[in-house]
Amino acid sequence: MRLQLANPTEHASVVSWPLEKSLAEWTIPGLQRVAGLHRHVVRLLEVGATSYVIKELPDPLALREWRLLRELAEAGLPTAEVVGVVTGRDDEADGLLITRHLDYSLPYRSLLSGRGLRIPYLGERLLDAMAGLLVRLHLAGFYWGDCSLSNTLYRRDAGALSAYIIDVETSERHPELSRGQRALDLQIATENVLGGLLDLQMGGHLADGIDPVDTALAIESSYERLWQELTGVDEFNADETFRVDQRLRRLHDLGFDASELELVTAVDGARLRLVPRVVEHGYHAQKLRSLTGIEAGENQARRLLNDISRYRAVLEQRGGRKVVEPVAAARWLDERFGRALAGIPAAMSAKLEPAELYHQVLEHRWFLSERAGGDVGIDEAVKSYVADVLALAPTEQIVPPDEL
């Protein structure tokens, strides 16, 4: 038997697990069955503050997923953290793939049923998140091969969802994908999503207002719009160089950044062609991280950066002088972000990620201010949010995935 660990210091407890036994025979504390239908045996294991997903599958597939998940992570793509792989147990036993459970992730059944997770309901955003994930994979040369609702997890991201790939048994890595490879992957995604939605509908678990056919077909149009915006070539007159800044702003609004742009001048010099190169995701998240150290989703980061900008303006108005952004961010971190989270009772603080909690406090403050006809203070907003919203919400730190 061979065990490979990606980070042995952090996940040393793995070596004490009964790795030589069939996963179905494990009886260790913290082990949970995972609901739903699976091609392989899957278990969720809680060890202290860390939860793991363990999947039993043939050695070649386990090694393939081990390699591809690590490549996805190295490329900065949203995926589950791969922890380890076990192979060569014996001639009869399959291998084991161990990943870290994605805290605060939500399985599609919970989102699309419209039940239980209501702060707010985001089922209609799920397909946009999937299309965005597929675009990011294709830009990096990853062919998924089995894009489906059950192979994806989702996390709240300031009124939207971020999608994470968790199953790559059929995936391939290429220097660049052809148009045909992208089209096939998109077709597979559409068909799989349609099947998943129809299954939910037949079982009475699909929220009202979601049409399976229309929703599945919308993936392609959402994908094509985003792909064109990220990779399309702009042509404009030589005196319209402001169009370069406009294109960059549109990319930033989508959470992407172009690490390189190519401007090509026509023979007569009257026209320019703008070609974006190596488009990278996480523009706002990276900026927030560098300013404050806060880890957040792209939409969460955009919202928090906007709040920092507004707070900076307040500081400048109060002091009558300019305040540099790093100083404003440091004061915001203590006087706004930290102050708001300090008002969340400890028993409720793990219900959502810190960045998502703060975003929802801001949303609730806006609602209260609209109703009151004037600005409501942050302390009052936090108190009202905790009593009227958070107290009634379920904990989302660990929602056992019902499909993997």
KAQUI-V743528 format. One record per run of one state. SS is the DSSP state (A for helix, B for strand, O for the rest). FROM is the first residue (numbers start at 1). LEN is the number of residues. Records with the same first field share a line. If there is no record, write none. Layout:
BEGIN
SS = FROM-LEN + FROM-LEN
END
This chain:
BEGIN
O = 1-1 + 6-6 + 17-6 + 26-5 + 34-8 + 48-2 + 58-1 + 75-4 + 80-2 + 88-7 + 101-4 + 107-1 + 114-9 + 140-2 + 144-5 + 157-4 + 166-6 + 174-5 + 203-9 + 232-2 + 238-4 + 254-2 + 266-5 + 282-1 + 293-5 + 320-5 + 343-11 + 373-5 + 389-1 + 393-12
B = 2-4 + 31-3 + 42-6 + 50-8 + 79-1 + 82-6 + 95-6 + 105-2 + 142-2 + 152-5 + 161-5 + 172-2 + 234-4 + 256-10 + 271-11
A = 12-5 + 23-3 + 59-16 + 108-6 + 123-17 + 149-3 + 179-24 + 212-20 + 242-12 + 283-10 + 298-22 + 325-18 + 354-19 + 378-11 + 390-3
END
